[in-house]
């Protein structure tokens, strides 16, 4: 069994649920939160220890993995402390808020000989399994273009949490905290990004950080893709469309697990539709969201073949956010990857 300590009982509740469904692989040994009432609210029938100090989990020799579900400004110090204590790390997004800190984490993980798994649970779900199956079977061809819509609703109740909407606490706005998963899906499906152009603004809420954005990505393959983001929509909806050489794949509007609901896969040449439909029927099933994410983490920790999110994936995500903020502030097209001589290598905080 892989023993896990969950740090933070907010989003940590969803991690707990997924880990307990994988009880042949994981055991939740402890949940840490300064508010013990929050811990007890998510306990149900679980036998984990309730702790109020992170250090107690770090000092426990039976804990293998520290699962960080804290506000963004605490991710880097907690990750570094966990690695120093000889633990593997699962870290909610964002992994960090500067490429300098990503490089610090990379060095610490290498020195400790431990894994760091950034959380990108949107990658898992039946429809995304179908899409990956079609790609592997050669039935999509290359991505020509893609359009991402992150159209969600956030108001005063959301920003009543003091650290939200602030650069000091949340470290960014809709680009960092909301669309980051869809941008990870873009690279997961369409490959590396070569350059970014972006515009951001604050139109919906009286906050410090951006709540609307329009972004253009130039992919390393030559494909051109876009991302449109707002927190002022009537409801929460995510819509993804990938136009390949041989077919167009379009998601539904499920905001938090876009791979869970059915997608349409339409052949460009109608004569190919039957073969595509047959391949879709042959795609292997997989769990959705956090359960799929943690299933692959378990495989990685057992040194089995896996598709777990890697530290390199997390680094690419933070590099992309860095490029988006730099492009939006300067009006320039910003190349990737972000090097140590980049003006925002030390961080994007104003």
Secondary structure by P-SEA (a helix, b strand, c coil): cbbbbbccccaaaaaaaaaaaacccccccccccccaaaaaaaccccbbbbbccaaaaaacccccbbbbbccccaaaaaaaaaaaabbbbbbcccccccaaaaaaaaaaaaaacbbbbccccccccaaaaaaaaaaaacccccccbbbbbbbbbbccccccccccccccccccccccccaaaaaaaaaaccccccccccccccccccccccccbbbbbbccccbbbbbbbbcccccbbbbbbbbcccbbbbbccccccccccbbbbbbccccaaaaaaaaaaabbbbbccaaaaaaaaaaaaaccccccccaaaaaaaaaaaaaaaaaaaccccccccccccccccccccc
